[in-house]
Amino acid sequence: MITGEEYVAARRAAADLLVRSGIPLQAAERERIEVVDFGLGNIRVEGLQLLTIFETGRMAGRILVMTPDQTEPEHWHSPFGQDPGKQEVIRAYWGEVRFYLPGEDTMERGFLVEGKEHLYTMRNEIILEPGDTLVIEPGSKHWFQAGEEGAVFYSFSTTVRDASDGFTDPGVVR
């Protein structure tokens, strides 16, 4: 777990990146930025910050903010009852975000979290820059990482059930 001070600092850094990217941010939204460390206690390395713009029973829109070189752990969106799992459309807005999906090992720009190389098995690298869009199908194992300046991107998806996501790292707590 991260400390209260780390949480506040991560929230502040995310708000600063949102403003720097040109996304309007209301005062109340600053307080709604979630800091997600996945229970790993190392937010600067593994984690992300997000602002939910809307969430209905069928779909959601979020802004994801990652500080420089921050990595979201490898995961997949699991089925839930008759639902095949979350389908997600990513739209890059600012900075570079590196996605890793199933396929040939093409990793060049990104890096594996030190000491956890075995927990990042997807190595097919897709670089998203502002204006690029990527669709992540339900159940597709993936992870992502911000570039050297950080990244801001949109996530539009079917119903969000973060608690049912699967993670390669058994230490993740969601």
SULCORGI-V987420 format. One record per pair of residues at least 24 apart in sequence whose C-alpha atoms are under 6 Angstrom apart, sorted by the first residue. I is the first residue (numbers start at 0). J is the second residue. D is the distance in whole Angstrom. If there is no record, write none. Layout:
I:J:D ; I:J:D
//
This chain:
0:38:5 ; 0:40:4 ; 1:40:5 ; 13:64:6 ; 20:93:6 ; 37:171:5 ; 37:172:5 ; 37:173:6 ; 38:171:6 ; 38:172:5 ; 43:69:6 ; 44:69:5 ; 45:69:6 ; 45:70:5 ; 45:71:6 ; 46:70:6 ; 46:71:5 ; 57:157:6 ; 57:158:5 ; 58:156:6 ; 58:157:4 ; 58:158:5 ; 59:155:6 ; 59:156:5 ; 60:154:6 ; 60:155:5 ; 61:153:6 ; 61:154:5 ; 62:152:6 ; 62:153:5 ; 63:151:6 ; 63:152:5 ; 64:150:6 ; 64:151:5 ; 65:145:6 ; 65:149:5 ; 65:150:5 ; 66:149:4 ; 67:145:6 ; 67:146:6 ; 67:147:5 ; 67:148:5 ; 67:149:4 ; 68:145:5 ; 68:146:5 ; 68:147:6 ; 69:144:6 ; 69:145:5 ; 70:143:6 ; 70:144:4 ; 71:142:6 ; 71:143:5 ; 72:142:6 ; 73:119:6 ; 73:141:5 ; 73:142:4 ; 73:166:6 ; 73:167:6 ; 74:140:5 ; 74:141:6 ; 74:165:5 ; 74:166:4 ; 75:138:5 ; 75:139:6 ; 75:140:4 ; 75:164:6 ; 75:165:5 ; 76:137:6 ; 76:138:5 ; 76:164:5 ; 77:138:5 ; 77:164:5 ; 84:137:5 ; 85:137:5 ; 85:157:5 ; 86:135:6 ; 86:136:5 ; 86:137:5 ; 86:156:6 ; 86:157:6 ; 87:134:6 ; 87:135:5 ; 87:155:6 ; 87:156:4 ; 88:133:6 ; 88:134:4 ; 88:154:6 ; 88:155:5 ; 89:132:5 ; 89:133:5 ; 89:153:6 ; 89:154:5 ; 90:131:6 ; 90:132:4 ; 90:152:6 ; 90:153:5 ; 91:128:6 ; 91:129:5 ; 91:130:6 ; 91:131:5 ; 91:152:4 ; 92:129:4 ; 92:151:6 ; 92:152:5 ; 93:129:5 ; 93:150:6 ; 93:151:5 ; 94:149:6 ; 94:150:4 ; 95:127:6 ; 95:128:5 ; 95:145:6 ; 95:146:5 ; 95:150:6 ; 96:127:5 ; 96:144:6 ; 96:145:5 ; 96:146:6 ; 96:150:6 ; 97:125:6 ; 97:126:5 ; 97:143:5 ; 97:144:5 ; 98:124:6 ; 98:125:5 ; 98:143:4 ; 99:123:5 ; 99:124:5 ; 99:141:5 ; 99:142:5 ; 99:143:6 ; 100:141:5 ; 118:167:6 ; 118:168:6
//
